[in-house]
Each structure stands twice: as C-alpha cells, then as structure tokens.
Amino acid sequence: MKEKNHDHKKCISIFKRLSGYIDGELDEKTYEEMQIHIKECIKCEVCLETLRRTVDLCRNMKMQGVPDRLRERLKLMIYDPSNL
C-alpha cells in the first residue's frame, strides 16, 4: 500500500543506489530498506521501473558500427579542434 506522507529525503538516497539495487550489488540490509521504501513511494517505484526498462533496452540493442566518413570527421575534431 502506498503512503502519501513519508520521508521523500530518502528518495534521493534511493535514486543514487538504484543501479546497485537492480544489479544485486547491495548488502541485504540496504536492499531490504530500499525495497520497503520503493513499495511505499510511487515516485521511486516509477524510477526503478524506468531504469529497469532502460537497462533492458540497452542490453537488447543491436550494436552498429560508426560509418567510416563520420569516424574520420570525429578523429579530425578530436585531434584538431580548429577543424570545427
């Protein structure tokens, strides 16, 4: 059940650790604390689901090479910015 009145200051802390939460990199206590907060905070739940979907999209993207012409132009810009 979502609570309307809770400490939103925790949201910032939660947001900073969402990647670790998704990747299973957090200790058990931190994970459980985050899980409780996310169940109570719709905004954090939305952030979590958005990040999960973004990660899934990135993992499933087809890798494409950079066209040769663009690669050469980028090299020129990196090595000699006066070519801009």
N, C-alpha and C positions, 0 to 999 in steps of 0.2 A: 504494500500500500504506500502510495506517495504522500509524503507530508508536505504541507505548504510552508510551514515555518521550521526551517532548520538552518544550521550554520553554513552559509554559502562561502565563507572564507576557506572551507575545506575544498571547495571546487577547484581552486587554483592549484592546490597541492595534488589533487586527484588528476587534474589535467596534465601536470608535469610528469606523472608516472603512468599514464595510460599505455604507452608502448610496452613498458615493462610488465604491466598487467596482462596485456594481450599475449606477450611472448613468454609468459610464465617465469619471468626473471625476478619476481619479488619473493621475499620471505613470506611464510604462511600468515603471520600476524598482519602484515601490511596488506596482503591480498584480501584477507577476510574483512579488514577495516574498509578497504575500498569497495568491496562487494556490498557491504551493508549501506554505505553512502550512496552508491550507484542505484541501489534498489529504492532509495528514498528520494533521490534527486533526478527529476526528469531531464534536466539540462545535461547532467553528467552522463546519463544513460544515452541521450542522443549523441553526445560527443563520442562516447565509446563505440556506438554502433556505426557512426560515420567513419571513425578511424578504422574499424574492422573492415568495412566495405572498401575503403580506400586501399588498405593493405591488400585485400583480395584482388582488387582491380590491378594493382601494380604487379602482383605475383603472376597474374594471368596475361599480362601484356606480352604481345609478340615483340621481340627485340628487332629493331631495324637499324641498319647502318646509316651513317650520315653520307649524303651524296658527295662525290669527290669534289665537285666545284665548291660546295659550301664548306667542306673541310679545309680546302686551300684558302678560302677567304677568311675563315676563322683563324687559321695559323698566321696569316698576314696581320690581322688585327691584334693578335696576342703578341707577336714578336715585334711589330712595328705599328704602334697606335697612330702614327701620323697618316696611315693609310685609310683612316676612317673618313 
